[in-house]
Amino acid sequence: MIEVAGVEKVFSVRRKAGRLRRVREEVRAVSGLDFTVARGEMVGYIGPNGAGKSTTIKMLTGILVPSAGRLRVAGIDPFARSGTGGAAGGRLRLARRIGVVFGQRTTLWWDLPLKDSYELVRRMYRVPDATYRANLERCVELLDLAPLLDVPVRQLSLGQRMRGDIAAALLHDPEVLYLDEPTIGLDVVSKAKVRSFLREVNAERGTTVLLTTHDLTDIEQLCHRVMVIDHGRLVYDGDLTGLLAAGEGERMLVVDLDRELPPIDGVPGARTVKVAGPRQWLAFPAEASAAPLVAAVAERYPLVDLSIREPDIEDVIARLYAGGTATPVAGA
Ligand SMILES: Nc1ncnc2c1ncn2[C@@H]1O[C@H](COP(=O)(O)OP(=O)(O)OP(=O)(O)O)[C@@H](O)[C@H]1O
């Protein structure tokens, strides 16, 4: 569904060099990018700030023209010079097949009630009546939009607006959905709602999803596959377990005992890294299961409560490079 081969994007920027002088510099945002995504896959696309994620998505939507390489989405080359309509024709045809949600911006009309924005989307994409009604009904139900339909977009909370944006991106039945930070700034309840909706859309419709996020839980709950980009290059392509192992990521088992005790020891596969009163922190490899650790602690210690802290995705990626343990993908 998505094919990217040898794609590069170089920006030419002017930089101050002294009081009056300006020099032209090249910023290589994406370099030698190669990957494919099959129909129905849900893939996480992650990397540190400035890595090239948004630039990739903008090229895949036809907003930015690559400096080199080839890309096709749903069989369409958005920049093909031949065929009906030339390059603009490719972009237009592609627009009908994809949906895009940028978490930091809205595609809805600020002063209009949500339902009027949807009506405009219907007309812009010329969505057939029956399809529009069925899709809207489904989104309204699954994303709890009924009480919001008459509210102007500017009065919606961030979580409400995000749900509204996701619905807008799906009304024309896109085959590919790009989501750029869809859960950023949302509370726990809204995040859960958005994630379960996306899972359902992917499972029921077979919609292909490419998701950029800084939230590891998004990846864990939604994506079997994750691609990591750093300095414009793909440096990992595989499952999350493999990524955490490559980054030597650790998870933390936080246990509350019924009283203050010396550091827990003798639990295979875990080491106690912190003690504060009756609470203790045990680090263990991110790819390992927590169940045997919990059982081992519960057997020997007066356990009252426990929780598991996931490693921060930025830390995992930072470690991935610092340790040079990344498993390079073919061609990276
Ligand atoms: N229009 C532009 N002109 C010049 N440089 C740009 C432009 N857009 C992006 N860049 C540069 O390209 C690089 C990649 O940026 P991009 O926005 O793709 O990163 P990102 O991975 O999406 O980062 P973030 O997580 O911060 O959103 C950065 O160095 C950025 O400064």
The ligand as an SDF file (V2000), in Angstrom:
LIG
                    3D

 31 33  0  0  0  0  0  0  0  0999 V2000
   10.2660   23.5630    5.4580 N   0  0  0  0  0  0  0  0  0  0  0  0
   11.4590   23.3050    5.9910 C   0  0  0  0  0  0  0  0  0  0  0  0
   12.5280   24.0600    5.6920 N   0  0  0  0  0  0  0  0  0  0  0  0
   13.7460   23.8010    6.1830 C   0  0  0  0  0  0  0  0  0  0  0  0
   14.0110   22.7700    7.0240 N   0  0  0  0  0  0  0  0  0  0  0  0
   12.9960   21.9750    7.3810 C   0  0  0  0  0  0  0  0  0  0  0  0
   11.6590   22.1970    6.8770 C   0  0  0  0  0  0  0  0  0  0  0  0
   10.8450   21.2280    7.3960 N   0  0  0  0  0  0  0  0  0  0  0  0
   11.6260   20.4370    8.1760 C   0  0  0  0  0  0  0  0  0  0  0  0
   12.9110   20.8850    8.1650 N   0  0  0  0  0  0  0  0  0  0  0  0
   14.0570   20.2790    8.8640 C   0  0  0  0  0  0  0  0  0  0  0  0
   14.1130   18.9130    8.5220 O   0  0  0  0  0  0  0  0  0  0  0  0
   14.4340   18.1090    9.6510 C   0  0  0  0  0  0  0  0  0  0  0  0
   13.3360   17.0780    9.8890 C   0  0  0  0  0  0  0  0  0  0  0  0
   12.1540   17.7350   10.3250 O   0  0  0  0  0  0  0  0  0  0  0  0
   10.7560   16.9960   10.6070 P   0  0  0  0  0  0  0  0  0  0  0  0
    9.7410   18.0520   10.8990 O   0  0  0  0  0  0  0  0  0  0  0  0
   10.4760   16.0430    9.5080 O   0  0  0  0  0  0  0  0  0  0  0  0
   11.1050   16.1540   11.9240 O   0  0  0  0  0  0  0  0  0  0  0  0
   10.1400   15.3160   12.8900 P   0  0  0  0  0  0  0  0  0  0  0  0
   10.7780   13.9720   13.0220 O   0  0  0  0  0  0  0  0  0  0  0  0
    8.7400   15.3690   12.4170 O   0  0  0  0  0  0  0  0  0  0  0  0
   10.3040   16.1020   14.2560 O   0  0  0  0  0  0  0  0  0  0  0  0
    9.2490   16.3760   15.4770 P   0  0  0  0  0  0  0  0  0  0  0  0
    9.1720   15.1220   16.2800 O   0  0  0  0  0  0  0  0  0  0  0  0
    9.9450   17.4790   16.2220 O   0  0  0  0  0  0  0  0  0  0  0  0
    7.9410   16.7960   14.8630 O   0  0  0  0  0  0  0  0  0  0  0  0
   14.6740   19.0820   10.7960 C   0  0  0  0  0  0  0  0  0  0  0  0
   16.0420   19.3610   10.8770 O   0  0  0  0  0  0  0  0  0  0  0  0
   13.8900   20.3070   10.3710 C   0  0  0  0  0  0  0  0  0  0  0  0
   14.4600   21.4640   10.9280 O   0  0  0  0  0  0  0  0  0  0  0  0
  1  2  1  0
  2  3  1  0
  2  7  2  0
  3  4  2  0
  4  5  1  0
  5  6  2  0
  6  7  1  0
  6 10  1  0
  7  8  1  0
  8  9  2  0
  9 10  1  0
 10 11  1  0
 11 12  1  0
 11 30  1  0
 12 13  1  0
 13 14  1  0
 13 28  1  0
 14 15  1  0
 15 16  1  0
 16 17  2  0
 16 18  1  0
 16 19  1  0
 19 20  1  0
 20 21  2  0
 20 22  1  0
 20 23  1  0
 23 24  1  0
 24 25  2  0
 24 26  1  0
 24 27  1  0
 28 29  1  0
 28 30  1  0
 30 31  1  0
M  END
$$$$
